[in-house]
Amino acid sequence: MSQNTVRIIDLFAGLGGIRLGFEQAMKEIGFETKCVFSSEIKKYAIKAYQGYFGNEMELSMRSMKIRRCRLIFFSIPMTEVKTY
């Protein structure tokens, strides 16, 4: 891993949109990213995430070991969306 590598954790990852955008932005300015942990529980989201990033998804936070990283991403679950 080079000095230009930013290690990240992606919690409650959903489809991986936050990570995808971050990785693209970092690539544009000359940095690489390395996701050291990601988690999600919804089966459809896991399948989509694995399509983007491969089979690195952890299914449970209980299996998480503290890993060194620079950034932690997390998405707030959208359990309720209201329109007025």
N, C-alpha and C positions, 0 to 999 in steps of 0.2 A: 504494500500500500504506500502510495507516494504522499508527499506533503500536501499535494493538491487534492487529497481525498477527504471528503466530509462524511463522517459516519452519522447515520440517523436511525431513529426508532419511529415506527409508524403504528400508533395505537388506534383501535377502533377505525380501521383503515377504509372501510367501505369499499368502493370500487378502485381506490388508489389515486384519485384525482389530485389530491394535494401533493402526494409524492411525485406523480408524473410531471406536474407543472414545475415543482422545485428542481427536479433532475434536469429538465430541459433548460431552465434558467441558469443553473450552475454550469451546465455544459457550454452554454453561450459565453460565459466569462472565464472558461478555462479550468473549471474544477470538475472532479469526478465525485460520485456519491457511492456510498456503500451502506445499504440498509442492513443493520445487525439484528433487527427484530421487527416483526409486524404481526398484528393480531386482528381478527374479525370473527364473528360468530355466525353471520348469516350465510347460508350455503351459496346462494346466487352471487353474493358479493365476493366470496372466497374464490369461486370459479372464475369470475371476471378478473379479479386481482391476479390470480395465477396465470391467466392468459396474457396479462401485461408483463408480469415480473417473474414468472416461473413458480416452482413449488417451494417457496420459502415461508409460507404463511404458518403461523402458530395458531392453533384453534382456541387456546385458552391462555388467559393472563397468568394462570397458576403455574404454567411451565416457564414463565419468564425468569430469566436470570439477569441480574443487573450487568449490563454491558457498557463499556465506555463509548460515549457518543458526543457529538456536538449539539445536535438538535433532536427534539422529540416532537413529533406531529401527533395530533389527535383530533378527531372529529366528534362533535357533540351529536349523539343520536337524535335523529329527527323523528321522534315518536308521534308528534302532532304538528300538523301544519294547518293554520287557519287563514282563511281569506275573508275579508270584509267587503 
